[in-house]
Amino acid sequence: MTRPTKMKTIGILGGMSNQATSEYYRMINDLVNQRLGGWEIAETLIQGVNFGNIEYYVRNGLWEESRVYIEEKAKGAELGGADILICVSNTMHRVLDNIEQIVSIPFIHISDPTGSAIKKAGLSKVGILGTKPVMEADYIKQRFKQKFAVDVISPNENDQVIVDRIIFDELVRREITDASKHAYIKVCEDLISKGAQGIILGCTEIFLLLKPEDLPQVPIFNTTELHARAAVDLALT
């Protein structure tokens, strides 16, 4: 093998949350090592943000303020040497709709690898769990519908509050409880009863709590893992 190993540097817009960021870093390095063997891992650049800022912007619906904040971090990642850019938050993709005008490096939208996986599985209607902005807004749902012909349904208002609270109060701190797992399973079962053929884990910490074996009746689409795989695929081409 010629040294240095040829690969693209993956720029990671992280800190949303630090738990998700650490899992992305682990997954990306594990995937590169599985592909290349030996001591090989990925070349990465983590442009972290303060999750306190993100939590404040999201809770208060300050989307333009968060857009300015995230776009500046994206520019920093490119200036730092990233060849590819990913953002570790489904929620913050709401303000990344014009990212191609902000940076010149390829940006991998978190919904696209998941949409491809759902389409490959032959499904046309899935449920989604995530933060309240992800579940109640159209920016994610429209992308799945327009690009992959997949209908996405959300939990009811009360269940959205439960799912969102567990994310912000527990999962971003890596607090995992059986009570919260059972609550998520109940929400998923309600979505399945409404026609969902699969479930999107539309928040990058949810896979820490909900596992495929917890919901054996339908496939689970882990946006974190699928996104990490897409980044590695591009980095190694």
Long-range contacts (C-beta under 8 A, 24 or more apart in sequence): 5-36, 5-40, 7-32, 7-42, 7-43, 7-235, 7-236, 8-43, 8-83, 8-84, 8-234, 8-235, 8-236, 8-237, 9-43, 9-44, 9-45, 9-81, 9-82, 9-83, 9-84, 9-235, 10-42, 10-43, 10-44, 10-45, 10-82, 10-83, 10-84, 10-86, 10-231, 10-232, 10-235, 11-44, 11-45, 11-47, 11-77, 11-78, 11-80, 11-82, 11-83, 11-84, 11-85, 11-86, 11-105, 12-44, 12-45, 12-46, 12-47, 12-77, 12-86, 12-88, 13-47, 13-49, 13-70, 13-73, 13-74, 13-77, 13-85, 13-86, 13-87, 13-88, 13-89, 13-92, 14-46, 14-47, 14-48, 14-49, 14-88, 15-48, 15-49, 15-50, 15-51, 15-54, 15-88, 16-49, 16-51, 16-54, 16-87, 16-88, 16-89, 16-91, 16-92, 16-204, 17-51, 17-171, 17-172, 17-205, 18-48, 18-51, 18-172, 19-171, 19-172, 19-173, 19-174, 19-205, 19-208, 20-88, 20-89, 20-172, 20-204, 20-205, 20-224, 21-46, 21-48, 21-88, 23-204, 23-205, 23-207, 23-208, 23-224, 24-86, 24-88, 24-204, 24-224, 24-227, 24-228, 27-224, 27-225, 27-228, 27-229, 28-228, 28-231, 28-232, 31-228, 31-229, 31-232, 32-232, 32-235, 32-236, 35-232, 35-236, 36-236, 42-232, 42-235, 43-235, 45-77, 45-80, 45-81, 45-82, 47-73, 47-74, 47-76, 47-77, 47-80, 47-82, 49-73, 51-172, 54-89, 54-92, 55-168, 58-91, 58-131, 58-133, 63-94, 63-95, 64-95, 66-92, 66-95, 67-95, 70-95, 70-96, 71-95, 71-99, 71-102, 74-99, 74-102, 74-103, 75-102, 75-103, 77-103, 78-103, 78-104, 78-105, 83-235, 84-108, 84-231, 84-234, 84-235, 86-110, 86-227, 86-231, 88-204, 88-224, 88-227, 89-204, 90-130, 90-131, 90-134, 90-140, 90-202, 90-203, 90-204, 90-223, 91-130, 91-131, 91-133, 91-134, 91-203, 93-139, 93-140, 94-133, 94-137, 94-139, 97-139, 106-234, 108-227, 108-230, 108-231, 108-234, 109-143, 110-204, 110-223, 110-227, 111-140, 111-143, 111-144, 111-147, 111-223, 112-143, 112-147, 112-230, 113-223, 113-226, 113-227, 113-229, 113-230, 114-144, 114-200, 114-221, 114-223, 114-226, 114-227, 115-143, 115-144, 115-147, 115-148, 115-150, 116-148, 117-221, 117-226, 118-144, 118-148, 118-150, 118-198, 118-200, 118-221, 119-148, 119-149, 119-150, 121-198, 121-219, 123-150, 123-197, 123-198, 123-219, 124-149, 124-150, 124-151, 124-197, 125-150, 125-151, 125-152, 125-153, 125-195, 125-196, 125-197, 126-150, 126-151, 126-152, 126-153, 126-196, 126-197, 126-198, 126-199, 126-200, 126-221, 127-152, 127-153, 127-154, 127-155, 127-188, 127-191, 127-192, 127-194, 127-196, 127-198, 127-199, 127-200, 128-152, 128-153, 128-154, 128-199, 128-200, 128-202, 129-155, 129-163, 129-184, 129-187, 129-188, 129-199, 129-200, 129-201, 129-202, 129-203, 129-206, 129-210, 130-163, 130-167, 130-200, 130-201, 130-202, 130-203, 130-206, 131-163, 131-164, 131-167, 131-168, 131-203, 132-160, 132-161, 132-163, 132-164, 134-202, 134-203, 135-160, 135-163, 135-164, 135-202, 136-160, 140-202, 152-200, 153-191, 153-194, 153-195, 153-196, 155-187, 155-190, 155-191, 156-190, 159-187, 159-190, 162-187, 163-187, 166-209, 167-203, 167-205, 167-206, 170-209, 171-203, 171-205, 171-206, 171-208, 171-209, 172-205, 174-205, 174-208, 176-208, 176-209, 180-209, 181-209, 181-210, 181-214, 184-209, 184-210, 184-214, 185-210, 185-214, 185-215, 188-215, 188-218, 192-217, 192-218
